[in-house]
Every structure is written in structure tokens, then in C-alpha cells.
Amino acid sequence: MAFTLDTNDVFEGGITDGIYEVVIDKVIPKTTPGGTDHIQFDMIVRNDVDQKFKNVHIFHSVWKAKATGKYNPKSFNTIGKACQMQNGKVYNSMDEMLADFEKRVCKVKIKNENSTHDGKNYENVNVKDWGTTLLTQCNHKYKSTDNMSVSQQQAAGIQVTDENLPF
């Protein structure tokens, strides 16, 4: 079997600044080691769209305000609008709303930025803008069943048992 080396198709050590079509894979409530609560959006650059950095994960956190200890609803409204979610929809819980974001598609504008915290320098990939996509039919192929929800695994015919679950 022949193999052709293509030095134009290489890993570039991260994702570059730009606008990407993404699918929101998971939305997870988290707490930092210091006790700060936030919601993490785990997005994947879609592989069903002709763009660079397919399958790269982009993480975005929505933080509780220090002054109020609450999330700013505008953050969720902005992401929901970009995902073309139903305006005015009422959710019975935060978990129900967060679950509704999963597997939705949108566009994000990202920028690589440096920051300093507690005397340490960090390189961050930050979401600077959210936008709606015209490519609403998502045919993204996940690399493995690890990225699939239990219901998706069952629909795909993968046996899910209590032994497979971490809880």
C-alpha cells in the first residue's frame, strides 16, 4: 500500500483564532478546587462541515457572579439564541435546561489569549461570540461511543448495563 506524505495536513498545536461550526457535546455543572461553581460547555468542531480543526474540543465556562452567587441569565440566553432554541421555553430545573443545550449546533468565534492568575501565566482558547448556523442538519460523526449519551448508545445498538456506568 502506498502512502503519500502531505506536509500541508499537519497538527498545528492547537486551534487558531477564527469562526467554527460546532456541536455542543456536553454541558456539565462543575466546581473548581477553590469552590467556585460554573457550567462547562464542551463543544466539538463539527466534522460534517468543511473546516479546519475537525473534532477539536472547545470548552467554555459560564461562571456564577461573585457579588450575587448566581448565573447571569444573559449567558444562557445568548447561547440558546445561537443554538436556535425555543424563545420563552420554561424549564423545571437547571439540569433540564442544560440537557436541552446538548447536541445543538451553532457557530463560535474563538480567540487565543493569555491571562495571569495567582502569578501564573495561562494560554486560553476563549469564545468571544456566539452565532447561529445555516447548517442546522448535523451529521457529525463521533470518534467513539465515549461521546455518545446513553440513549444514543442504545439507539446505536450498543448494550448499556449497570456495569458500564460509573455510578
N, C-alpha and C positions, 0 to 999 in steps of 0.2 A: 504494500500500500504506500502510495506517495504522500508526502506531507510538504506543504508549501509554507515557508516562513513569511508572515505578514507583519512587518515591524510598524505598520500603521495601526494595528489592532493590539494594543498593549494595555496593561494595568497602569493607571496614572497616579496611584497612591491616594485615591480619594475622589470625591465628586467635585467638579468645578462649578463656579457660580453660573447660574442660569435658571431657566424655567423648565420644569419637568412634569410630565403626566405621571401621576401616582395613584396607587390604590392604598387605602388605609387598611392595613392588615389587622392591627390590634390597637385597642385603646385601654390602657391599664392604669388604675389608680396606684400611685407609689408614694413612698415616704423616703426622704433622704436619711442617711445615718444621723444627721443632726435633728431630725424630726420634722422637716418641712414637707408638707403634703403637696403633691402635684399630680396631674394627669398626663401620662405619656402617650402620644400618638406615634405609633410605629408604622411608617409608610414605606412602600416599596416602589421603586421606579418601575413602571409598567414595561413588560417585555413584549406586549402585543402592539406597541407603538414604536415607530422608527425613531429612536433617540439613543443617545449615548448613556452609559451607566445603567443599563437594564439590570434589574434585580438588586440594585444597591438600596440598602435601608437608609431612610432619613428619619431621625427622631425629633419630635417637637414636644415641648412640655408647656402645659398651662399651669401656672403657679397660683396658689392662694395669696391674696393680698396680705401683707404683714399687718396693716392697720385694722382690717376687718376680719381676717381669718376666713374669708370667703373667696370663691372664684368669681371673676368678673364675667357675667353672662355674655358680654360682647365677644369674648374669645370664642365661646361655643357657637354663638350666633354667626360669627364670621366664617368659621369652618363649616358650619351647617349650610350656610348660603352657598359657599363654594362647592359643596357636595350635592347641591340641589335638593336638600331635604325639605320636607313639607313645612312651610311657614305656619306658625301658630299651633303646631302639634304639641299636645300636653303629654308629658311622661310621668309615670307614677313614682319613679325613683331616678337617681343619678345613674345607677347601673343600667337601667333600661335605656336611658338616653345615650350613654356611652356605647352600648351594644349596637345602637342604631347607626353609629358612625362607621362601624366595621364593614369592610368590603365595598365602601363607597369610593368613587373616583373624583379627582379634581386635579387642578394644576397648582404647583407651588413654585414660588421664586425663592431660590436659596442663595445665600452668600456665606462664604468662608470668612470668619472674623476671629480675631484674637481677643482674649479677655484675661484679666488678672483677678484672682480670688485668694485671699489669705496668703499673699506673696507668691503664688504660683501662677505661671502663665499657661493658658489653655488655647488650643485651636478648636473652634466650634463651627459646625455647619448649622446656620440659623435660617429658619423660614422667615422671610421678610414680607411675603404677600401670598394670599390665597386667591385662586381664581377658578371659575367654572370651566369645565372642559366641553368641547364639542364632541369628544369621543366617549360618549356615555356607555356604549356597549363594551364591556370589559371582558377580554378573553385572555387575561394574564394567566400564565401557567406557573404555578408554584413549583419551586425546586424539589420540595419533598412534602410529605404529609405533616411535617412538624408545623408548617404554617397554616394548616387547614383546621377549621373548627371541628368539633366532634360531629356535628350534624353534616358537615361537608365530607368528612371521612366516611360516615355511614352511607351517605348518598353515593360515594365513590366505591362502595362495596368493601371498605376496609373494616375489619372487625375491631370494635372498641369494647374492651371489657374493663372491669374494675382494676385488674392487674396493670393495665396500660396507663391508668390515671395516677397522677402524683398525689392525690388527696383521697 
